[in-house]
Every structure is written in C-alpha cells, then in structure tokens.
Amino acid sequence: METPFNITLLMVMTVTCGISAQVLAAYLKVPAIVFLLLFGILAGPDCLGILHPSLLGNGLEVMVSLCVALILFEGGLNLELRDLGKVSGSIRNLVTFGTLITLIGGGMAAHWLGEFPWPIAFLYASLVVVTGPTVIGPLLKQVSVDKKVAALLEGEGVLVDPVGAILAVLVLNVVLNGNTDLLILFGDLIVRLGIGTVIGVTGGWLLGLILKRAKFLSEDLKNLVVLAGLWGLFGLSEEIRSESGLMASVLSGIVLRAASVPEERLLRRFKGQLTILAISVLFVLLAADLSLASVVALGWGSLLQF
C-alpha cells in the first residue's frame, strides 16, 4: 500500500504545485513556464524533496508522450489556415532552413562554449531547435504583436515540434551507432513526417465527420470522443513508426479546426483547459526530475547554453 499511496501523493502535490505556479504567473503576468520550472526544481529531490518523479518509473515517459500529443493537438486546433496561408512561405523557411541553422549554430556554440564533444554538441543542438507552443503561446499573450507575426510564430512553434523530436532521435542514433549517411537520415525524417501527416489529416477529417454527423452525442461526450480519437491517432502513428505521432497530433488538430465543426468554441475551450493541466503536470515533473548536480558538473560554459 505504501508505494501506491506515495504515487498518489506525488500526483496530488504535482497538480497542486503546477496550478499554484499557473495562478502566480497569471497574477504577476509572467509566462507560466518560469514558475513551473522553478516550483518543480524547488520541490524536487535536490531541494525540498517533496516530489520524486522516479516513483513513476516508465509511467513518466507515458505521461510525457500523452501530454505532448495533447499540447500539440491543441496548438494545431488553435491555428487558422487562412492566417497560416498568408505567412506559409516564412513558416516553411523557419521550419526547414531555420531548423538547420539552429542545429549547426547550436552545435558550434555547445562545442566552443560548453566544451562538449562534437557528437554531444549536435545532440544538444537537436534538442534546442524546438520553440514549442508551450513557450510561444504564453509569450504572445504577454506581448502585443502584429497578427501576421503572431500567426507566423504560432505556426512555427507548433510545426517545428515534431520535426525537432524526430531530428533529436536521428541525431541520437548517429551518436550511438555512428551512421552518418545524410541521405538515409533525411529519408528517415521524411518518412516519419509523411506517416504522421497521412494519419493526422485522415484522422482529423474523420473526427470532423463524426462530430458533424453524430447528432446524438452530447457536447461533453463529443469532447471526450475527440480526446480518445487524438490519443488513438497518436498511438496508431507511433505503432507504425516511432516519433511520427507528434506530426499526426498537430495535423489532426489543424484539419479538425478547418472542418468548422459545431460547438468548435466549446471544444477549443475544453482542450485548452486540458492543455493547461497537462503543461502544469509535465513541466513540474520534468523540472523535479532534473539533477542539479549534473547541470553544475557540466561547467559554467554549459550554464550559458541554458
């Protein structure tokens, strides 16, 4: 009984810390991620010792996967195709050339500033190419920018996430196995993105069709059907090819938004609330799982990278 109770207590404290961080951030009008990371580190084993994410074992990885899928789906659901069309060329350049430039520049900076070996430096760079909706969204709420600029930043933040995740896996394979054939790596990237795109577009269209035709479903049940459908599409895509599920999540959200389903506003509101909860739990647990000793051991140069 002790271990299940400890896990229950862990989740209760995680949600409490996460929502407290969200409330404090809203009061001070600061991006919530600042306090989520701070609360997670302070409550983790290296400080107050309140949160011990290691109790979850492999469950932590499962939670991260499902939360990220939900966050990216909600990000896609908030994207307006009409606005994206006006900045499509810029988004394409940011996701392609921008990712490549960040990968090369980040790798060089990690090698020269952090004194990382070249393979580890580029592995680090592959992790930081991602901006992500969890960072861009809160910043855009705090800063007023032109509508086109906002659409550009939101679109890049959502679409670069699956690209960055796949890129990190490919670079890790290069580091571990020494396979440096760029054509094979590029082909693998395209295949995973392609599988996610096909499943995401098809699944998003089917979800939109179901929501339009199934008049017998209540509004609350429709929201849960979409949630189940999202995780089903994510799982199917991951089963076919690992790391392709993130692109499926993004595209299914974009396509569902374009379908103009009934009660779309209520659906977006429900998914937005779930996303806030997912972000709160996710960042607090990941911050609590961070070893401060390992970060300090990397040296001052590595701290400059963070």
Secondary structure, 3 states (H helix, E strand, C coil): CHHHHHHHHHHHHHHHHHHHHHHHHHHHCCCHHHHHHHHHHHHCCCCCCCCCHHHHCCHHHHHHHHHHHHHHHHHHHCCCHHHHHHCHHHHHHHHHHHHHHHHHHHHHHHHHCCCCCHHHHHHHHHHHCCCCHHHHHHHHHHCCCCHHHHHHHHHHHHHHHHHHHHHHHHHHHHHHHCCCCHHHHHHHHHHHHHHHHHHHHHHHHHHHHHHHHCCCCCHHHHHHHHHHHHHHHHHHHHHHCCCCHHHHHHHHHHHHHHCCCCCHHHHHHHHHHHHHHHHHHHHHHHHHCCCHHHHHHCCHHHHHHC
